Amino acid sequence: MADKNPKSSPRFGRWLLWPFRAVLRVFGWVSLALVVLALTPVPWRIYRGLGDDGSQLKCGPEFIVVMGGGGIPSESGLMRTFAAAEAARKFPGARVVIATPGNVASTNSTAAKMREELVMRGVARPRIIFEDKGRHTREQAVNCFGLLHAGGRQPAVLIVTSPEHMRRCLLSFRKAGFTNVAGSATVDAVVEADLRFKTEELKNRHVPDVGQSMMIRYQFWNTVQIEGRVLRELSALAYYKLLGWI
């Protein structure tokens, strides 16, 4: 006797697989679009737009707030402390606020290591203060407002953070109550040497010569990384907007 259970029919199996196939198709088209975009300047334009909203301070900053990155050592942590030290050198009258959670009394904490990086780069230890309670950008902005808004006046604040994080950071600080705040995004230095070469120099003729193409060797892969940062940050901006934090 034939099995009349519809769940065992091929049609039911195809229906069950349809959502997975649809997801795979969408994923494939999105991946293809990202690859194509990585060959254009669009991701970098969005990245630069996130890092600069055109705001300027009305005067020199009284406080330089360096946002905690991925710890010390890490690319974001070292870049941010380096840029903060440069800003502190430019504005010698400003105090430096390290905004990252952790036990500042522990020499192994990120906050303490960021302070030592700043001191090593010439920032006097008494100039450095901490906001060590905030666990995310919103909390850090609110806590900094309570820490720096002494006497009810509005201090001039310069924020140092990664380019993709700058827009969300500035919007969060303004939402927290700051009215005179601007940003200084960390920017990677470009290698000044000419990195192009010819495959013949390596005495290898069995592979394509890509030595002259900086796009294939570096720019494409750098842009793919930038796309990941931009997508993450756009998602974070949408999340903060839904919560009313910006």
Secondary structure, 3 states (H helix, E strand, C coil): CCCCCHHHCHHHHHHHHHHHHHHHHHHHHHHHHHHHHCCCCHHHHHHHHHHCCCCCCCCCCCEEEEECCCCCCCHHHHHHHHHHHHHHHHCCCCEEEEECCCCCCCCCCHHHHHHHHHHHCCCCHHHEEEECCCCCHHHHHHHHHHHHCHHHCCCCEEEEECHHHHHHHHHHHHHHCCCCEEEEECCCCCCCCCCCCCHHHHCCCCCCCCCCCHHHHHHHHHHHHHHHHHHHHHHHHHHHHHHCCC
